[in-house]
Amino acid sequence: MVDPRSHWQSESFKRRLRRRNASERRFRFFGVAAVLVAGAALSLLLVSVLSNGLGAAYRTEFALDVEFDPEILGIETPPPGEAVEILASADFGAILRTSLMRRFPEAEGRSEIRELTALLSRGASAELADRLRAKPALLGQRARIWIPTSDDVNFLLKSRESDSGANPSTRLSDRQVGWVDALMDEDRVANRFNSRFFTAGDSREPELAGIGGALIGTALTLLVTLAVSFPLGVSAAIYLEEFAPDNRWTRLLEVNINNLAAVPSIVFGLLGLAVFLGLFGMPRSAPVVGGLTLALMTLPVIIIASRASIAAVPFWIRESARGLGASPVQVVAHQVLPIAMPGIVTGTLLGLARAMGETAPLLMIGMVAFIVDVPTNFADASSALPVQIFLWADSPERGFVEKVSGAILVLLALLAILNGAAIMLRQRFEQRW
């Protein structure tokens, strides 16, 4: 009789065992290597975005002693209660020039004065006007006001911080750099929190541009998307999974829904352009049009996710409810839908997260326009955060580089919140059978 142990101890078996172990080690190595490469790429992306984007949260400002002299402003001294109306015609650029010339009296001639005022942002006058409108008691008084600098000054000082004090290549002249250094010696230069970045709309000047309008536009667009796609998607999923007959028309519909989920997003943008703008004449660049277009794109995703959640409900729950006399509609409404709702909500949130990051459909319906004002309703012209990033990335000014990275950080944070909420809801309410 042959000893069976001889087979396990043979050289051929040991060679096969060594090959199998080597194959498993290679498979494990390639798996770990793939994870490490993906992690390194993600880390590199995050480090690059963080290093450029954190600067968008603060801006460089000068502290100037501004005298709100009605004579310099070019207005008459207003009676109490009428200051705000009279300030509409005031020349705030004049008091900024006067403040700078008092500090640097050596600046003479038009060219030098032009270089001196170029240190300030072009929107400094508007911010000074807002300050005086908010506090009319400043009229006729002198106060130290923090004024935003130009993008060139902002770039100079932030580059010095990253290069350990070295002067970078800049468009500022030596005389302008000397004026900036003089203000720094007097502690009149500071990097202050840039609240305008989160509250203001778009601007041609990097130091004044903000994502407030794009954030509101994104929120309004997603509200329309949710209001349209969620009830339609869930209703379609319930019908297809619970009530639709099993025939070729139903199967054809299911195949088309699955195919629509893989259609490129720009196709939905063309559909929105042709239907909502061309056929119905809806307002261009409005969140309502963007929301309807994204709803068309999100609808197949919600239907597929909802059908999977409804199909995962155990059959005996339906049979038990029917055995107790419940109608088919009652079975779905009171038994199936509550159990499937965590998966449905998860799929909806993931669909909204995908819609939030889309740019191509919004470009097709005109939400790429330059929008300065923050939208107040669904019909106002608006932009969206991905489109705002696209516009800034195409701008030649250096200051928009950190604005782009800062906006990307905000978008990534919003996407992480939506995806985290989807995961938490699924883990919190999911029932295992």
Protein Blocks (a to p, Z undefined) as FASTA:
>chain_A
ZZfklmmmpmklmmmmmmmmmmmmmmmmmmmmmmmmmmmmmmmmmmmmmmmmmmmmpccd
ddddddddfklnopacddehilmmmmmmpcfklmmmmmmmmmmmmbgcjklmmmmmmmpc
fklmmmmmmmmmmmmmlgopacdddddddfklmmmmmmmmmnnopacddfbdfklmmmmm
mmmmnopaccdddfklmmmccdfblklgccklmmmmmmmmmmmmmmmmmmmmmmmmmmmm
mmpccdfklmmmmmmmmmmmmgcfklmmmmmmmmmmmmnopaehiaklmmmmmmmmmmmm
mmmmmmmmmmmpcfklmmmmmmnopafklmmmmmmmmmmmmmmmmmmmmmmmmmmmpmkl
mmmnopabccfbdcfbfkbccddfklmmmmmmmpmbfklmmmmmmmmmmmmmmmmmmmmm
mmmmmmmmpccZZ
